């Protein structure tokens, strides 16, 4: 998943900065390095908080449409071969232990909107 790749990249950069602080920074200037490290970690946390809020908004919209149609986890899983019923149970806004890709959420939301229009 894209989020997992970004998370790994962020952690790797944090580790690299920490190593640079330990190895290359002069003792009298080491607090600058720590400020950079702390700043990086704060920015990384803010970025991931924003991503999670965005993902929750997308999933909330998708699940609201699914509830209007009377769809559950199994019906959503039939719309997407990439993820199964258990994945969608874990992606429910009440649970939120799994984050499907934004592309898949958009595809499912589009399909649910089409199904809702067809029923109207």
Order of alpha helices (4+ residues) and beta strands (2+ residues): alpha-alpha-alpha-alpha-alpha
